[in-house]
Amino acid sequence: MNANWEPSHEGWYSRAQPGSTSFTPTRENLLLALTVDTPARQGTLVAALFKPNVAIDGSGRVLSLAQPDIDGISSLAAQVLSLPDTGSFQNQWRIDHPITSRPIYKLHITDGGQTKLTSVYGYEKGNKKLKSNTAGHDELPDALYQLLGLLQEGQQGSESGGNSEVVEAVKALIA
C-alpha cells in the first residue's frame, strides 16, 4: 500500500542556516538522533537535533533550525514516544518488503533524561505496510513514518564536508 507523503516541515534542511562551529553535542541538550544500519555500514548518523534549535547532519555539519521546524519535528518525536512498545528487539517495526537485507533506522529520542530506542526495518517513503500486525498496527504509525522521512533530509550532507569529530561525539551520546 502506498502512503501519502505530506509532512508540513519537509524542507527543514534546506531552510536551516549554518550553525556555530564551536557547538559541542551534550546528552543534556540531545532531543533525538537517527542512525541507520545497512549490510555494508553500521551506525551511520543520519541527523541529530539538540536544544534549543541545533541540527547535526550526516556529515557533522552544525545547523541552526527555524523555530517552526524544530517545534514540528519535536512534536512528532513526542508522538513517537507515546507509541506502544512493539515487544520486539530494539522496539522494531518491520515494513513489508519482497526482499530482505533492508536498512534498519534507529531513532533515539530523549525523554526525561533517558533515551528511548525505536527502530524501523526497511523504512521508505511511500510504504507504511507492516510485515505483520505490530502493537495493534497494520501500518507504520503516521508520526513515526513522517519523522523518519523528515530526518532523512539530514543525509543530504553526508557525502562531503562536515566534521567527523562532531559525528563521533553524537554517536557516543547514544551508544
Protein Blocks (a to p, Z undefined) as FASTA:
>chain_A
ZZddddfkgoklmmpccddfkbccdfklpmbdcddddfkbghiafbdcddfbbccdfkop
acdddfklmmmmmmmmmmmmmpccehiahhiacdddfbehiacddddddeehiacdddde
hiaehiabdfbdcehiabdcfklmmmmmmmmmmmmmmmggcjfklmmmmmmmmZZ
